[in-house]
Amino acid sequence: EGQSSWLGCIGGLVLVLYGVIATFQVFPTFGRVYAAYGGVFIIMSIIWSFVFDKQIPDKYDVLGAVVCIIGVLIMILPNRAWSSVLRGRRK
């Protein structure tokens, strides 16, 4: 929006660094946490757009947000819970 292209380059570099720095985490399940954060980030982006940019989400935005929430819930549930669900279905 009328800003220097250097500002865009700096912003891009910051985003790349943000992604690379996360790879240095030693937390054993950080990948799962980071993926769940990504799902929440998508939903918060839609809410931000609605509240601040006055962009009403369409049915595909809402459907995508629902898919993200379901994905986040699947990722953050303990593995033991899924194991018991799967074992119960196999019987």
Secondary structure in CASP SS format (residue, H / E / C, confidence):
PFRMAT SS
TARGET T0000
AUTHOR 0000-0000-0000
METHOD secondary structure of the structure
MODEL  1
E C 1.00
G C 1.00
Q C 1.00
S C 1.00
S H 1.00
W H 1.00
L H 1.00
G H 1.00
C H 1.00
I H 1.00
G H 1.00
G H 1.00
L H 1.00
V H 1.00
L H 1.00
V H 1.00
L H 1.00
Y H 1.00
G H 1.00
V H 1.00
I H 1.00
A H 1.00
T C 1.00
F C 1.00
Q C 1.00
V C 1.00
F C 1.00
P C 1.00
T C 1.00
F H 1.00
G H 1.00
R H 1.00
V H 1.00
Y H 1.00
A H 1.00
A H 1.00
Y H 1.00
G H 1.00
G H 1.00
V H 1.00
F H 1.00
I H 1.00
I H 1.00
M H 1.00
S H 1.00
I H 1.00
I H 1.00
W H 1.00
S H 1.00
F H 1.00
V H 1.00
F H 1.00
D C 1.00
K C 1.00
Q C 1.00
I C 1.00
P C 1.00
D C 1.00
K H 1.00
Y H 1.00
D H 1.00
V H 1.00
L H 1.00
G H 1.00
A H 1.00
V H 1.00
V H 1.00
C H 1.00
I H 1.00
I H 1.00
G H 1.00
V H 1.00
L H 1.00
I H 1.00
M H 1.00
I H 1.00
L C 1.00
P C 1.00
N H 1.00
R H 1.00
A H 1.00
W H 1.00
S H 1.00
S H 1.00
V H 1.00
L H 1.00
R H 1.00
G H 1.00
R H 1.00
R H 1.00
K C 1.00
END
